[in-house]
Amino acid sequence: MRRILLATAALFISTNAIAAQRGDGPRVASVVALTHVRVIDGTGVAPVENATILMKDGKIVAVGSNITIPAHTKILDRSGDTVLPALISDHSHVGQYEGVTTGSQFYTRDNIINALTQYRRYGVTTVTALGNNIPEVFDPLRKEAHAGKTPADLFGVDQGIGVVKGAPPINVVPDQLFRPATPDEARQDVDKMADEGTDLMKIWVDDFDGTLPVKMKPEIIAAVVDESHKRHLRVAAHIHDLDDAEHVVAAGVDILAHGVRDKPVTQHLIDELKSRGIWYIATLQLDEASTAWADRADWTKTPFAIAGLSMPLLEQVRDPAWQIQNSVGKKADFARSSLAMNLKNLKTLHDAGVKIGFGTDSGATPLRVPGVAEHRELALTVQAGLTPLQTIQIATQNAAALLDLSDRGVIAPGKRADLLVVAGNPALNILDSDRIVETWANGHAMPGPITLTGTARTQH
């Protein structure tokens, strides 16, 4: 297993990876064609077989089964592979930890670039860091990301608004989070983030299963929502319980950043979400990750999952004492019951026509592994009862729509050439999305986290 990790580490510091971090990676020919591929375009329609995708200058030029390939095109035969839009995360975090230790000292440019590189290798080319960001680091990096100078594009909430003596219960410095005591302070904090150029606003509302003494006051919620809307910013709310979800929806929030996990959703909440056009991000993997590594779930033992772990984290999850400590008890039971309810509510809301986004809370803690978490979210969404094509649409077209991004999320002429190439057919088996060949973005390809056995690919 150490050989797998060493090989993966070597891959991460390869010439192509370093160049991708600088944004001056190896340039491809002016026109590139991926031929003989199955195309899942992200809109939920059936795949197109034996298709060709033409790319030029980082954009999709043409896609279909009867495409004329121009002269001097670089042709890459991908017979048997499937191409789908690269994944888009609507809820992740960056710079929160290193190894198995969380802390504000890890919020550095290098740490974030390393995380974006891992997201990219796992097929995630757009990452939304939903709060706890330090503006002096995050804001310049976000501009570089939009210019294609980082491995993945980056959006997010600059700091976010928490609660005095309440949520979120994490080690952050003042620059990473506001905890206003009054509505006036809350409005001032919103204005500060708006002036910084934050993409969204975020509030932490709940008391983390009663482990915190207070929840966010209704008057603070109202002030944040009102001031954010005045500044043309949408508000995402961290919730767990149905009561909190109904309250923040009534207060006017625009995004539920986590699923409802204590009770079945009510028809009233469904009607409000639909009528107000509110987005719902289930983050199924958040609770699964709390116990799956300790339970030694089958997926945690695959090379695909292990390749995303640092050596300290791998040693931790393999420690029998740690496994026992984290697989039993109130916290573990709470995570399992929360996941079970979340799965049911996601299916109910999707079937009802509520707008569903895609996120995992990856990067918030070491167990929510960047990239790995997103692929588990795909598998869990199918487990909830959605089809693979519906699931892929949520992670691509829907996820882009939640961010108001019209230039990505589907495979169509004029869109960004953000593509995930996988072996097999994830329209039939969502786990085939784990068989990553390469991820395309910014005019070049980056290989997946592991080498596919018996699969030879043209080098770029």
Phi, psi and omega in degrees: 000325177297328178295321177299315182293320179295320178296321179294318179299319178298322179297322183292335181251021177292165180304317181296319182294317179296318179297322180296324178296325180279344182083009179239042182297172182302126182281139177271172177300161184301327175232131178237138178239125167265117187248158176057042181251158169269129183250119168258109193276355177093354181268356180096355180279167181297150180297154173260124183271154175049051185257170176234140174241123176259133179234144176212129178052042176078007179241154173278126181265317181204154177209137179158182184267350180229063183261131174279124182268121181296159175297152178066020175280140173279114185260125178243107181285117181243042182307130179089349181268162176243139175245127175231165176299145174300152184287152180233123179265125175268351181207100174219185174216158178224153175069025184267336187203171170216131185065245178242013184245128176263154178165156183293340181293346182266001179278082182231159178302313183298318180297319180291318177299319178299320178295317179297326176296318179293317175306313183299316180297331179269011172089011178258111184254355174227123185237131176250110179273103193269065172108169181063036178257146177265113188305321184294339175263313188290316187295313176296324180293322178297320178296318177298320180297317179295334178273004178078023184259009176231164183299327178224155176287155189222128174231174175161185175260127185300299179242296185106166186237116179250202188236136174300123182064020181224216185286151354276143184273063183230164182278100178228153175272163183305327181293346183264349187198141172257141174231076184291143179265342183224161176302323179297318177297321179298318179296320178297321179293320176300314181297322179297315179293323177298318179295330178286343180096022179304145180280328183216171171246152178222141174234142174259116192255320193273180184250020176053062178055042175075009180277350179245149187287337185219158170252170178293134181291144179305323182291331176290315178303312182299319181293317180297314181296314182297312182291322178298315180294326175298328180266013177061040177241141176269152185247128173256138183243129172280116180223167172228314188268156178300317182301316180293321178299314181295324181292313183290329176295316177297330180282347174106015179295161187253339184218130167269113189281351175218162178283161173282125192231007180253330183216162173297142177296147181267162176297326178299315179295318178302313181297320180292317178299318181289314185292329181266354181067034183278137179275148182232121177247115188287324187046057180300323187291339179307307182282326178299317183297335182295333183235336189298319180293322178289326179284351183058046176305149185307319184293335181288345182260004180280150175303327180299316179284317184296327181298340181271357185265141169287163179299317177300322180290320178300316179296323180295309185291344177267357181281117182304321180295318178296320180299315180296315182299326186257001180254351180230163177105178185299316182297317179293318179297320179297318179296318181292318179291324178296318179296317181300316179291322180298318178300314181296316182292325177299315180297316179300313184290320178297315180297332181278351178093016175289147180285120184250125174262189187227121178193167187222348191067023179299148180084352180284325176222161182301328183287340178266085194281123179308132180086306177299316181300320182295322178288327173292326177299322176299311182296319180292325179295321174294320177301327179292342177121002176276157178281161176304319181293321176296320180295314178297321178298320178298319185279356183232281182298312180296316182299322176293319181296322178301324180272004183060037179255112182263000185262005183207177177097345175223156176264106182201154178305137179092346180276161174302142177276061174264102191231146174245117180257123182229155173276145180089197186226093181293349174291336177260322181223108186299336180292344175294342176293343176282345183272066189284128173271309182193162175236128180260136172192149176054034173083008177211163182256147174236133181293161178288181186288338179223159176276129179284124182300128176075013181245113179262138182227147175296136178277152182244000000 
